[in-house]
Amino acid sequence: MKSTSRRVFMMQVAVASTAVIASQAMAQAKVDEKDPQAAALGYAADTTKVDAKKYPKHAAAQKCSNCQLYAGKPADAAGACPLFAGKQVAANGWCSAYAKKA
Ligand code: SF4
């Protein structure tokens, strides 16, 4: 009886750990430049690689980390953006919805 309840407990721990790892992986998923939403907004993970002909108003100093919509901390390499729910944008990224942080 004791070994059965220990086995059940160990299985519950294993299931709980797997769920935590899966949720962490989902929280850390980065926006793929090829995602339809990202492509529509001209998102680039590296602001220096934005197509200047397509986005003439883009400037190299503009990046997610100094955008009003960016929810990451200044030292973070990536953070949340409401335009890409459930994913993270690169701190050095950029998209055409960029709005300078006040
Ligand atoms: Fe980055 Fe701002 Fe575009 Fe979000 S809205 S992807 S934070 S530039």
Backbone and ligand atoms as CSV (ligand in chain L), in Angstrom:
chain,resi,resn,atom,element,x,y,z
A,1,MET,N,N,0.834,-1.211,0.000
A,1,MET,CA,C,0.000,0.000,0.000
A,1,MET,C,C,0.864,1.253,0.000
A,2,LYS,N,N,1.908,1.203,0.884
A,2,LYS,CA,C,2.781,2.366,0.986
A,2,LYS,C,C,3.505,2.637,-0.329
A,3,SER,N,N,4.016,1.548,-0.940
A,3,SER,CA,C,4.771,1.755,-2.174
A,3,SER,C,C,3.860,2.246,-3.298
A,4,THR,N,N,2.585,1.843,-3.255
A,4,THR,CA,C,1.653,2.311,-4.282
A,4,THR,C,C,1.433,3.810,-4.156
A,5,SER,N,N,1.220,4.283,-2.927
A,5,SER,CA,C,0.976,5.720,-2.777
A,5,SER,C,C,2.250,6.514,-3.081
A,6,ARG,N,N,3.421,5.928,-2.798
A,6,ARG,CA,C,4.672,6.614,-3.148
A,6,ARG,C,C,4.803,6.711,-4.673
A,7,ARG,N,N,4.430,5.620,-5.347
A,7,ARG,CA,C,4.514,5.600,-6.801
A,7,ARG,C,C,3.555,6.647,-7.408
A,8,VAL,N,N,2.359,6.704,-6.835
A,8,VAL,CA,C,1.376,7.687,-7.316
A,8,VAL,C,C,1.917,9.096,-7.098
A,9,PHE,N,N,2.505,9.316,-5.914
A,9,PHE,CA,C,3.049,10.636,-5.608
A,9,PHE,C,C,4.147,11.008,-6.606
A,10,MET,N,N,5.045,10.050,-6.891
A,10,MET,CA,C,6.141,10.313,-7.829
A,10,MET,C,C,5.608,10.628,-9.225
A,11,MET,N,N,4.532,9.931,-9.611
A,11,MET,CA,C,3.944,10.194,-10.929
A,11,MET,C,C,3.338,11.601,-10.974
A,12,GLN,N,N,2.714,11.987,-9.845
A,12,GLN,CA,C,2.123,13.329,-9.790
A,12,GLN,C,C,3.216,14.398,-9.884
A,13,VAL,N,N,4.344,14.160,-9.215
A,13,VAL,CA,C,5.462,15.107,-9.277
A,13,VAL,C,C,5.969,15.202,-10.715
A,14,ALA,N,N,6.104,14.061,-11.375
A,14,ALA,CA,C,6.596,14.040,-12.754
A,14,ALA,C,C,5.654,14.805,-13.679
A,15,VAL,N,N,4.351,14.592,-13.508
A,15,VAL,CA,C,3.367,15.282,-14.361
A,15,VAL,C,C,3.416,16.785,-14.094
A,16,ALA,N,N,3.490,17.167,-12.820
A,16,ALA,CA,C,3.526,18.586,-12.466
A,16,ALA,C,C,4.785,19.245,-13.021
A,17,SER,N,N,5.936,18.563,-12.926
A,17,SER,CA,C,7.187,19.126,-13.447
A,17,SER,C,C,7.112,19.329,-14.946
A,18,THR,N,N,6.536,18.359,-15.651
A,18,THR,CA,C,6.411,18.460,-17.106
A,18,THR,C,C,5.537,19.664,-17.472
A,19,ALA,N,N,4.462,19.870,-16.716
A,19,ALA,CA,C,3.564,20.990,-16.991
A,19,ALA,C,C,4.279,22.320,-16.785
A,20,VAL,N,N,5.108,22.401,-15.736
A,20,VAL,CA,C,5.851,23.645,-15.464
A,20,VAL,C,C,6.838,23.911,-16.600
A,21,ILE,N,N,7.569,22.875,-17.015
A,21,ILE,CA,C,8.553,23.042,-18.097
A,21,ILE,C,C,7.847,23.474,-19.380
A,22,ALA,N,N,6.703,22.859,-19.669
A,22,ALA,CA,C,5.962,23.200,-20.891
A,22,ALA,C,C,5.480,24.644,-20.846
A,23,SER,N,N,4.987,25.098,-19.685
A,23,SER,CA,C,4.490,26.468,-19.615
A,23,SER,C,C,5.635,27.472,-19.710
A,24,GLN,N,N,6.828,27.105,-19.169
A,24,GLN,CA,C,7.980,28.002,-19.288
A,24,GLN,C,C,8.408,28.114,-20.748
A,25,ALA,N,N,8.402,26.991,-21.450
A,25,ALA,CA,C,8.798,27.001,-22.857
A,25,ALA,C,C,7.841,27.877,-23.652
A,26,MET,N,N,6.548,27.798,-23.335
A,26,MET,CA,C,5.573,28.605,-24.067
A,26,MET,C,C,5.767,30.086,-23.770
A,27,ALA,N,N,6.055,30.412,-22.496
A,27,ALA,CA,C,6.221,31.812,-22.113
A,27,ALA,C,C,7.443,32.419,-22.787
A,28,GLN,N,N,8.435,31.572,-23.085
A,28,GLN,CA,C,9.661,32.087,-23.659
A,28,GLN,C,C,9.687,32.050,-25.187
A,29,ALA,N,N,8.620,31.571,-25.818
A,29,ALA,CA,C,8.613,31.474,-27.282
A,29,ALA,C,C,8.783,32.858,-27.889
A,30,LYS,N,N,9.716,32.957,-28.800
A,30,LYS,CA,C,9.976,34.247,-29.454
A,30,LYS,C,C,9.130,34.354,-30.714
A,31,VAL,N,N,8.821,35.552,-31.079
A,31,VAL,CA,C,8.068,35.788,-32.302
A,31,VAL,C,C,8.954,35.420,-33.489
A,32,ASP,N,N,8.395,34.649,-34.401
A,32,ASP,CA,C,9.105,34.270,-35.617
A,32,ASP,C,C,8.805,35.340,-36.679
A,33,GLU,N,N,9.851,35.858,-37.303
A,33,GLU,CA,C,9.667,36.899,-38.322
A,33,GLU,C,C,8.745,36.439,-39.451
A,34,LYS,N,N,8.650,35.115,-39.612
A,34,LYS,CA,C,7.825,34.580,-40.708
A,34,LYS,C,C,6.371,34.357,-40.304
A,35,ASP,N,N,6.041,34.565,-39.034
A,35,ASP,CA,C,4.646,34.454,-38.607
A,35,ASP,C,C,3.830,35.450,-39.432
A,36,PRO,N,N,2.613,35.090,-39.835
A,36,PRO,CA,C,1.806,36.018,-40.646
A,36,PRO,C,C,1.655,37.401,-40.012
A,37,GLN,N,N,1.388,37.433,-38.700
A,37,GLN,CA,C,1.222,38.719,-37.998
A,37,GLN,C,C,2.529,39.512,-38.017
A,38,ALA,N,N,3.645,38.822,-37.791
A,38,ALA,CA,C,4.954,39.479,-37.782
A,38,ALA,C,C,5.279,40.025,-39.171
A,39,ALA,N,N,5.016,39.235,-40.182
A,39,ALA,CA,C,5.298,39.659,-41.561
A,39,ALA,C,C,4.431,40.862,-41.924
A,40,ALA,N,N,3.162,40.845,-41.495
A,40,ALA,CA,C,2.246,41.951,-41.811
A,40,ALA,C,C,2.719,43.260,-41.170
A,41,LEU,N,N,3.350,43.145,-39.997
A,41,LEU,CA,C,3.823,44.340,-39.285
A,41,LEU,C,C,5.276,44.669,-39.619
A,42,GLY,N,N,5.891,43.875,-40.469
A,42,GLY,CA,C,7.289,44.115,-40.832
A,42,GLY,C,C,8.231,43.882,-39.664
A,43,TYR,N,N,7.861,42.976,-38.753
A,43,TYR,CA,C,8.698,42.718,-37.582
A,43,TYR,C,C,10.042,42.118,-37.982
A,44,ALA,N,N,11.100,42.643,-37.384
A,44,ALA,CA,C,12.447,42.085,-37.544
A,44,ALA,C,C,13.033,41.928,-36.146
A,45,ALA,N,N,13.672,40.795,-35.885
A,45,ALA,CA,C,14.267,40.555,-34.566
A,45,ALA,C,C,15.496,41.433,-34.348
A,46,ASP,N,N,16.044,41.970,-35.445
A,46,ASP,CA,C,17.208,42.861,-35.364
A,46,ASP,C,C,16.852,44.159,-36.101
A,47,THR,N,N,16.744,45.238,-35.351
A,47,THR,CA,C,16.302,46.513,-35.941
A,47,THR,C,C,17.222,47.003,-37.061
A,48,THR,N,N,18.487,46.568,-37.049
A,48,THR,CA,C,19.411,47.014,-38.101
A,48,THR,C,C,19.146,46.307,-39.429
A,49,LYS,N,N,18.281,45.290,-39.394
A,49,LYS,CA,C,18.012,44.535,-40.630
A,49,LYS,C,C,16.655,44.881,-41.242
A,50,VAL,N,N,16.032,45.947,-40.762
A,50,VAL,CA,C,14.734,46.353,-41.309
A,50,VAL,C,C,14.933,46.897,-42.719
A,51,ASP,N,N,14.011,46.542,-43.612
A,51,ASP,CA,C,14.079,46.977,-45.008
A,51,ASP,C,C,13.805,48.495,-45.089
A,52,ALA,N,N,14.850,49.268,-45.332
A,52,ALA,CA,C,14.736,50.736,-45.340
A,52,ALA,C,C,13.853,51.245,-46.483
A,53,LYS,N,N,13.833,50.522,-47.590
A,53,LYS,CA,C,12.989,50.955,-48.724
A,53,LYS,C,C,11.515,50.766,-48.400
A,54,LYS,N,N,11.217,49.659,-47.749
A,54,LYS,CA,C,9.827,49.353,-47.392
A,54,LYS,C,C,9.343,50.204,-46.216
A,55,TYR,N,N,10.256,50.504,-45.290
A,55,TYR,CA,C,9.891,51.279,-44.096
A,55,TYR,C,C,10.806,52.492,-43.973
A,56,PRO,N,N,10.602,53.513,-44.806
A,56,PRO,CA,C,11.496,54.685,-44.799
A,56,PRO,C,C,11.493,55.475,-43.496
A,57,LYS,N,N,10.457,55.335,-42.687
A,57,LYS,CA,C,10.410,56.082,-41.420
A,57,LYS,C,C,11.192,55.387,-40.309
A,58,HIS,N,N,11.647,54.163,-40.574
A,58,HIS,CA,C,12.404,53.430,-39.553
A,58,HIS,C,C,13.767,54.097,-39.334
A,59,ALA,N,N,14.199,54.136,-38.084
A,59,ALA,CA,C,15.536,54.643,-37.743
A,59,ALA,C,C,16.214,53.586,-36.882
A,60,ALA,N,N,17.521,53.472,-37.018
A,60,ALA,CA,C,18.275,52.431,-36.297
A,60,ALA,C,C,18.111,52.534,-34.779
A,61,ALA,N,N,17.852,53.738,-34.275
A,61,ALA,CA,C,17.697,53.914,-32.822
A,61,ALA,C,C,16.350,53.394,-32.317
A,62,GLN,N,N,15.435,53.121,-33.246
A,62,GLN,CA,C,14.123,52.605,-32.839
A,62,GLN,C,C,14.218,51.099,-32.617
A,63,LYS,N,N,13.837,50.644,-31.453
A,63,LYS,CA,C,13.812,49.201,-31.185
A,63,LYS,C,C,12.781,48.911,-30.104
A,64,CYS,N,N,12.401,47.650,-30.030
A,64,CYS,CA,C,11.352,47.259,-29.089
A,64,CYS,C,C,11.624,47.764,-27.676
A,65,SER,N,N,12.889,47.707,-27.242
A,65,SER,CA,C,13.191,48.085,-25.856
A,65,SER,C,C,12.902,49.555,-25.554
A,66,ASN,N,N,12.775,50.404,-26.587
A,66,ASN,CA,C,12.393,51.796,-26.315
A,66,ASN,C,C,11.053,52.145,-26.968
A,67,CYS,N,N,10.261,51.096,-27.185
A,67,CYS,CA,C,8.907,51.275,-27.727
A,67,CYS,C,C,7.909,51.302,-26.568
A,68,GLN,N,N,6.892,52.115,-26.723
A,68,GLN,CA,C,5.867,52.271,-25.686
A,68,GLN,C,C,5.146,50.956,-25.375
A,69,LEU,N,N,5.043,50.066,-26.336
A,69,LEU,CA,C,4.284,48.829,-26.140
A,69,LEU,C,C,5.112,47.708,-25.514
A,70,TYR,N,N,6.407,47.893,-25.434
A,70,TYR,CA,C,7.288,46.843,-24.916
A,70,TYR,C,C,7.096,46.680,-23.414
A,71,ALA,N,N,6.887,45.434,-22.968
A,71,ALA,CA,C,6.643,45.172,-21.540
A,71,ALA,C,C,7.847,44.567,-20.825
A,72,GLY,N,N,8.945,44.349,-21.541
A,72,GLY,CA,C,10.138,43.772,-20.912
A,72,GLY,C,C,10.876,44.816,-20.089
A,73,LYS,N,N,11.802,44.339,-19.257
A,73,LYS,CA,C,12.619,45.257,-18.459
A,73,LYS,C,C,13.808,45.695,-19.310
A,74,PRO,N,N,14.411,46.845,-18.994
A,74,PRO,CA,C,15.534,47.350,-19.814
A,74,PRO,C,C,16.656,46.340,-20.035
A,75,ALA,N,N,16.956,45.502,-19.036
A,75,ALA,CA,C,18.064,44.552,-19.163
A,75,ALA,C,C,17.670,43.251,-19.869
A,76,ASP,N,N,16.385,43.031,-20.103
A,76,ASP,CA,C,15.926,41.783,-20.729
A,76,ASP,C,C,16.294,41.733,-22.209
A,77,ALA,N,N,16.609,40.525,-22.692
A,77,ALA,CA,C,16.924,40.342,-24.109
A,77,ALA,C,C,15.656,40.284,-24.943
A,78,ALA,N,N,14.539,39.986,-24.282
A,78,ALA,CA,C,13.253,39.901,-24.966
A,78,ALA,C,C,12.150,40.189,-23.960
A,79,GLY,N,N,10.999,40.566,-24.474
A,79,GLY,CA,C,9.885,40.864,-23.587
A,79,GLY,C,C,8.562,40.767,-24.318
A,80,ALA,N,N,7.502,40.905,-23.569
A,80,ALA,CA,C,6.172,40.785,-24.156
A,80,ALA,C,C,5.778,42.056,-24.903
A,81,CYS,N,N,4.932,41.873,-25.894
A,81,CYS,CA,C,4.369,42.998,-26.649
A,81,CYS,C,C,2.909,42.633,-26.892
A,82,PRO,N,N,1.971,43.537,-26.612
A,82,PRO,CA,C,0.546,43.189,-26.781
A,82,PRO,C,C,0.161,42.828,-28.215
A,83,LEU,N,N,0.966,43.195,-29.166
A,83,LEU,CA,C,0.653,42.846,-30.563
A,83,LEU,C,C,0.929,41.387,-30.865
A,84,PHE,N,N,1.734,40.750,-30.006
A,84,PHE,CA,C,2.079,39.341,-30.197
A,84,PHE,C,C,1.781,38.588,-28.894
A,85,ALA,N,N,0.519,38.380,-28.611
A,85,ALA,CA,C,0.098,37.757,-27.357
A,85,ALA,C,C,0.714,36.382,-27.168
A,86,GLY,N,N,1.246,36.149,-25.956
A,86,GLY,CA,C,1.799,34.845,-25.618
A,86,GLY,C,C,3.207,34.605,-26.125
A,87,LYS,N,N,3.794,35.581,-26.805
A,87,LYS,CA,C,5.159,35.416,-27.305
A,87,LYS,C,C,6.005,36.609,-26.865
A,88,GLN,N,N,7.289,36.509,-27.144
A,88,GLN,CA,C,8.185,37.595,-26.767
A,88,GLN,C,C,8.838,38.182,-28.010
A,89,VAL,N,N,9.025,39.479,-28.005
A,89,VAL,CA,C,9.742,40.141,-29.098
A,89,VAL,C,C,11.158,40.443,-28.595
A,90,ALA,N,N,12.100,40.511,-29.499
A,90,ALA,CA,C,13.489,40.783,-29.126
A,90,ALA,C,C,13.631,42.241,-28.702
A,91,ALA,N,N,14.446,42.488,-27.677
A,91,ALA,CA,C,14.670,43.863,-27.224
A,91,ALA,C,C,15.217,44.716,-28.365
A,92,ASN,N,N,16.000,44.095,-29.244
A,92,ASN,CA,C,16.567,44.812,-30.397
A,92,ASN,C,C,15.705,44.696,-31.634
A,93,GLY,N,N,14.475,44.205,-31.463
A,93,GLY,CA,C,13.574,44.053,-32.607
A,93,GLY,C,C,12.883,45.350,-32.983
A,94,TRP,N,N,12.036,45.274,-33.983
A,94,TRP,CA,C,11.296,46.453,-34.449
A,94,TRP,C,C,10.115,45.989,-35.283
A,95,CYS,N,N,9.048,46.780,-35.262
A,95,CYS,CA,C,7.945,46.536,-36.204
A,95,CYS,C,C,7.352,47.899,-36.559
A,96,SER,N,N,6.514,47.899,-37.596
A,96,SER,CA,C,5.979,49.158,-38.122
A,96,SER,C,C,5.008,49.845,-37.164
A,97,ALA,N,N,4.605,49.169,-36.077
A,97,ALA,CA,C,3.735,49.797,-35.088
A,97,ALA,C,C,4.532,50.503,-33.996
A,98,TYR,N,N,5.837,50.602,-34.192
A,98,TYR,CA,C,6.713,51.222,-33.197
A,98,TYR,C,C,6.216,52.601,-32.776
A,99,ALA,N,N,6.213,52.833,-31.468
A,99,ALA,CA,C,5.833,54.142,-30.903
A,99,ALA,C,C,6.838,54.468,-29.803
A,100,LYS,N,N,7.548,55.556,-29.974
A,100,LYS,CA,C,8.607,55.916,-29.006
A,100,LYS,C,C,8.042,56.034,-27.599
A,101,LYS,N,N,8.772,55.432,-26.658
A,101,LYS,CA,C,8.386,55.489,-25.245
A,101,LYS,C,C,8.487,56.936,-24.770
A,102,ALA,N,N,7.471,57.382,-24.067
A,102,ALA,CA,C,7.455,58.775,-23.612
A,102,ALA,C,C,8.463,59.012,-22.501
L,1,SF4,FE1,FE,8.441,45.957,-30.828
L,1,SF4,FE2,FE,6.873,48.041,-30.334
L,1,SF4,FE3,FE,6.516,46.603,-32.560
L,1,SF4,FE4,FE,5.872,45.582,-30.186
L,1,SF4,S1,S,4.921,47.358,-31.183
L,1,SF4,S2,S,7.020,44.541,-31.836
L,1,SF4,S3,S,7.455,46.434,-28.866
L,1,SF4,S4,S,8.319,47.857,-32.049
